Amino acid sequence: MALINHRTREIHFKIVYYGPGLCGKTTNLKALHDKLPPERRGKLISIATDHERTLFFDFLPIDLGQVNGFLTRFHLYTVPGQVYYRLSRRAVLQGVDGLVFVADSHPAREAANRESLADLHEHLRTLGMQGPSLARIPWVFQYNKRDVALAMPLERMRAMLNPHAHPEFEAVANEGKGVSESLRAMCKLVLARLSGPMPTSSSAVPVAASAPAVAAASAPASAAAASATAVAEPPAPPMRPAATTATTPVPAPAPPRPFLSRAAFASRPPATAAPTRTSAPPAPASPMSAFAPRTYTSPGTTAPATPGAPSTAPKPPARDPNAGRS
């Protein structure tokens, strides 16, 4: 999504050129960099190998006037087309606002075009862009290298790559043909997405045009898309009355306890503990229990169970008084 910097009052858009290796992505950015005036372009950064293949990305900011007092700035990126730079392509796609798919018109590159488009959709799903979020991203298809011998027919490339009828352009990037038209269409779609519904027309505006003119050009298409959406939506069905069910009455909540200040809390009378009820009160002691006769038992004997009852324990043998006398 677009990044809005309120401190510098700038709106930044990110456009990514995607496609198979050697299809002309870097050539597109070089042609745009040469055509734009120096005050409208930034520094073109390109990291290439000995075979002139982009390793990471090309970066090109373009100023397109102001929108509601904010300066619009477009950042153009390309992705490496080689298979072994797959993770680098996913990193470049993060935060994308518009996609320009550059297809190779050479008949031998038909399978490479299919694989690159499938790889793009897989990366977008990995980044969480699918369903409505993917449908909101503007797409532009560019059929490059239309000057090669036996170039694939447009109908075949359209059915293979662009079944949803996104804006499409023929191009010869090394000659600068179709390069500006592809970027103009993408800039219009991105600005229309920021201001309202995205138009479906493939007409474009000049790259160096001011942003108010871009907004004015896209206003009729936005109003038409909004009215078509309102007509296409069916009326909402009437809501059914909620079924009444018997419910258990809920008791009223207890009234809140009054708030007591510290002085009022200290002056409260002490709370008295409620008397506890026991199972049976203890029997009062007899006043003559202190003078009751005590019973002594010798070792090896048992005291009678009931006071006054005769003891059942065996009596010791009687001692002979003459025992021990000579």
Secondary structure, DSSP 8 states (H G I E B T S, - for coil): --EEETTTTEEEEEEEEE-STTSSHHHHHHHHHHHS-GGGB---B--B-TT--BSS--BEEEEEEEETTEEEEEEEEE---SGGGHHHHHHHTTT-SEEEEEEE-SGGGHHHHHHHHHHHHHHHHHTT--THHHHTS-EEEEEE-TTSTT---HHHHHHHH-TT---EEE-BGGGTBTHHHHHHHHHHHHHHHHHSS---------TTS-HHHHHHHHHHHHHHHHHHHHHHS----------------------------HHHHHTS----------SS------TTGGGS------TT----SSTTS---S-------TTTT--
